[in-house]
Amino acid sequence: LIHFYKRMRVVQFRRSRVMKFSLLGLLCLACLVVTVRQYKGDTWAGLVSLGSSTSRGEESGHEQVQAAVRQAHVSHTGVKPHFLGQGVKGNYEPGAYSGGSGPGENGQAYHLKEDQKREEQKLKGVYGFNQLVSDEISLNRTVPDTREEECRYWEYPADLPTASVILVFHNEGWSTLLRTVHSIINRSPPQFLHEVVLVDDKSELEHLHERLEQQLEKPYYAKVKLVRNQEREGLIRARNNGAVAATGEVVVFLDAHCEVTYNWLPPLLAPIHEDRTTLSVPVIDGIDWNDFGIHPVYAKGSHSRGIFEWGFFYKEGTLPDKEAKKAAHHSEPYNSPTHAGGLFAIDREWFKELGWYDPGLWVWGGENFELSFKVWMCGGRSVWVPCSRVSHVYRGHSCSSCGSGTLTNKFKGVPTTLRNYKRVVEVWFDDEYKEFFYTREPLAKLIDIGDISQQLKLKEEKNCKSFDWFMTEIAYDVFDKYPKLPPNKYWGELKNQATKTCLDTMGKHPPSVIGASGCHGGGGYQMIMLNTEGQLVNGEWCIKADGHDKITIAWCDMGRTDGPWQYLPDTQQMRHTKYDRCLALHPETRQLVLLACDENNLYHKWQWGTITPHWART
């Protein structure tokens, strides 16, 4: 039983007195059904909690009982969409693809008047994007058709599974949230859109309380269900709550500031209809955070897929020829090792069989890898779907409403994302691959990840394959860019003996000149690692010499793990083997430079020091 599912309530919007009393009687029947299911060993915590919370939805009580006892969606092996031929429109294509001339229509950029600038800046600071621009754009605006033309000519099965679209939000802007809902309702075949589940992760903004509930009472929102977390949970657990509350056959996760495009849902459901153990991912377009113009993120005609580097930074690479050759048509879904995490669909019962997201993960980060690994390794597959396009706003501004709030106090300063990564690694990586992660993130060894016995038990019970199998058969293209890592020979802070300052990349991005600053012992931009092959790094970036007078943070050479650096412990010098010079701080400018090695000069001497972050200190 996952304890935090009890910390949510499903808001009831009562539209009639008759419905209220009907539901009361039928809820008792539902509880009886739950009791029988529990007696038979079912531990579906979402239904357990219905007894102490109020249920809401567009369904009648009879439909809710049916949902409680519904059998899992089954695979339809070999049942695939049919390509009709160039120029023959598919069965779920709209009659028109554009229209309207108002602000932002057809996904066009919109710009405010000069006298709105003060309010514009104020709202940017609250939401992280131009909320005032969003507020002036229709909730039902038209969008561009960013799909490749071939996508218009597919016929999809008529008996696709039903979908619950889940949107988690915390302090979301009014119009961005509702435009997401409107785009889903307006552009989804109603027979496949079972419901939209809004999960409020303890929002503080006033418009998301009573005003939102009143808005959702309108008939247009009949398929919208509102779930409120009783306390702040973070994205991962909030999504689990949404999945438990959902009653569709497939759960589709989107962020709360998206707009779906034409015929987005059938292509996403079709791979799951064929094989219920499929996780399907739409292609993401960008909504500009400042003017809300919609633009493709990927080059026309290209296919990318999700991979990762050993520190668990999400990356993408071009679809390998081996995968591309499996498709008869360019617009067909294709295999991907992983995904960015924000937008995807999965059979609800399969998600449940996999333990949902690991409930031991905190807040946000790493859940995309955890789910991808266990889907692939435990008998499923993950595909990207070129004909399903969803536009997404990426925040481009700091925002007062986006912080962790009370979550910060729960975890006592422990870096939650790094903890999540370690938890995923310890469950799903083979021993050899674990060392690559700890080479990139040495401080992870200091983190307590809690009990992972249930995750290891799931892995054993489902007879999941090894991580080496995953890397060899599925994610083989990772090695082309991110080879197996040699171990660190030294790591920690690198302190100059003349100034007692530490080498510091100062949060700069490549290519940038770096320097030295006061040592703080906390890692971060002062965490320096030198591997056994001479590569000197901070995180995923390399420290390089640009001639003799510039030391920079730069992108590492793709596919390589070697470098020109050599630390001489006897003389405490960092030698650059290519230039036969040593890393030094210039005694006058205090800039990092390469100088002729002088073992008697303290400005040339560097000492490795231990890093113990504040959260690891006793």
Secondary structure, DSSP 8 states (H G I E B T S, - for coil): --GGGGSEEEE-----HHHHHHHHHHHHHHHHHHHHHHHTT---HHHHGGGGS----SS-HHHHHHHHH-------TT---EE--TT---TT--S-S----STTGGG------GGGHHHHHHHHHHHSS-HHHHHHS-TT------S-GGGGGEE--TT---EEEEEEESS--HHHHHHHHHHHHHTS-TTTEEEEEEEE-S--SGGGTHHHHHHHTSGGGTTEEEEEESS---HHHHHHHHHHH--SSEEEEEESSEEE-TT-HHHHHHHHHH-TTEEEEEEEEEE-TTT--EEESS-TT--EEEEE-TT--EEEEE--HHHHTT-SSTTS-EE-SB--SSSEEEEHHHHHHTTSS-TTS-SSSSHHHHHHHHHHHTT-EEEEEEEEEEEEE---S--TTSS-TTHHHHTTT--HHHHHHHHHHHHHS-HHHHHHHHHH-GGGGG------HHHHHHHHHTT---HHHIIIIISTTHHHHS-----EEEEEEEEETTT-EEEE-TT--SSEE-EEEE--SS-GGG-EEEETTS-EEETTEEEEESSSS-EEEEE--TT----SEEEETTTTEEEETTTTEEEEE-TTT--EEEE---TT-GGGBEEEE----GGG--
